[in-house]
Amino acid sequence: MKYVPNILSTIRLICIIPLLLLTPFKLPFMTVYVVAGVSDMIDGPIARKFKVETQFGAALDGGADILLVLVVLLRLVPLLEISSWILVWILIAVGIKLSASVIGYIRHKQFIFLHTYGLKFFIFMLFMFPVFYAFMSADTYLIGMLTFAMLVFFEDIYINLTSREVNLDHKGILFQKK
């Protein structure tokens, strides 16, 4: 059980290859997409339940999350009918998220990918995008998702700037114990 969470994160990394090659929104793509998403949803809870959390595992999970998000953006955004200003907003959001990790590196000598509740919900929103895209315009869904993402990514920056030590499982500023 010790290695299961890291194996799940590695599966997510392996899923990136077929996601780059398969046709988006088709069944094979969506199957791999679901496997990647489910691996993301269960690796952390398994690590915590069996008390096999490690810094390496948290970094592997965070890195896999970032790469998966970038690949999904790379594959899906060109196919969507979205406003050009939303494309700019997506690029700004990605830049802010990467800036948070760089700030963590500058302050703590390691790239930091926090696992706040906000980020977990954002990843869930991103994961659900193909489902909601079938029922609403991409612009409508992305406006809500990006608004929430900006709050979460600025929270990451704030946590990285103010934390004295690294806690990758920081719950978020609204959940801090006083």
N, C-alpha and C positions, 0 to 999 in steps of 0.2 A: 504494500500500500504506500510505502515511502516515496516511490517514484511516479505513482499514478498522476498526480497533478502536473508534474513536468512533462510526462508523456502526452497528456492532453494538450498542454501548451505547444508541444512540438508538433502534434497532429495539426493544430491550427496553422503553424508555420508551413507544414507540408501542403495544406489545403490551398495556400497562396498560389502554388504552381498551376494546378488545374484552373483556379479562378482566373488566372492570366490567359489561359488558353481556350477555355470553353466559351460558348456564346451566352452572354448575359440574358437572364430571364427565362432561359430554356431549362428543362427538367434536370439535365446533368449539372449545370451551373448551380441551380437552386439547391440540389441535393448536397453538393460540396459546401455551399454557402450555409446550409442548415447545420451540417456537421461542424463547421468552423464555429458557428454561433453557439451551438450547444456545448462544445468543448470549452468555450470562453465562460459560459454560464456556470459550469460545474467544477472547473479546476480549483478555483479559490475555496468554495465551500468544502470540497473534499479535503484540501490541505488543512483547513481550519478544524474540521471535524476530527481528523485523525492526527492532529497536531504535528504535521510534517511540513509546516511553513518554513521557507528559507528565503534569504535575501536573493539568492540566485533564482529561485522559483518565481518570486515576485517580479524580478527584473525580466525574466524570460516571458512571463505572462504579459507584462506591460509592453515589452518590445513586440511580441506577437500581435497584441491589440493594435498598436500603432501601424505595423506593417499591413495588417488585415484591413484596417480603415483606409489606408492609402491606396491599396490595391482595389478595394471596392469603389472608392472615388474615381480612380483611374479608369476602371472598366464601365461604371454606370453613368457618370456625369456626361461623357460625350454622346450617350444615347438618349439623354433626357431633353425634353423641351423646357428649358429653364431660362429665366431672364439672365442677361449678362451680368447684372449687378449682383445676382445671387452667386454666380461663379466667382466674382471678386470677393464676396463675403466668405465663401468656402475657403479660398486661398488665405484670406486674413485669419480665419479661425484656425486653419492648420498651422500657420505661422505662430500664432499665439500659443497653441498647444506645444509646439516644438520649443518655443521660447521658455516656457515653464520648465521643461526638462533641462534646457541649457542653464537656466538660473540655478536649478538644483545641482547641476554639475559644478558650476562656479562656486557655489556655497559649500557643497558637501563632497566634492571630488567624485561624484558618480551621477550618471543620468538618472533622473527620478521620474518614474511613472506611477503617480499616486492612484490608489484604488478607492476614491471617495464614493459615497453613495450617489452623488451627482454624476460622476463619470460613469458609474455602472448603469444608471438610468439612461444617460446619453447613448451608451453603446447599445442598450436595448432598443432605443428609438431608431438608431442607425440600422440595427438588425431587422427591425420591422418595416423599414422603408419600402422594400419591394412589395410587401403586402398592402400597405396603404396607398402605394403608387397606383395600384389597380382601381382604387376608389376615389382618388382625389388628384388634383394637379400636383406636380412635383414642387412648384413654387409654394403652394399653400403648406405642404408638409415641411419643406425645407426652411421656411420662415420660422415656424415654431421650433424646429429642431436646432437651427442655428442660433436663435435667440437663447435657448437653454444652454447650448454649447458654449456660448460666449461667457455666460455666468459661471459655468463649470471651469472653463479654462482660466478665467481671471482668478477664480478661487484657487486653482493650482499654483498660479504665480504668487498669490498672497501667502499661501502655506509654505511654498519654497523660500520666500523671502523672510518669513517670520519664524520658521521652525528652527529650534536649536539643534535638533537631531533628526535623522531620517526615520520616518515612520510611513512606509509605503501603504499601510492599511489605515491611514488617517481617514476617519469617517466623513470629514468635512467640517467647515467652520461652524455650521449650525448645530453640529452634534458634539462639540467639544465639552468636556466636563470642566466646570469652572473651579 
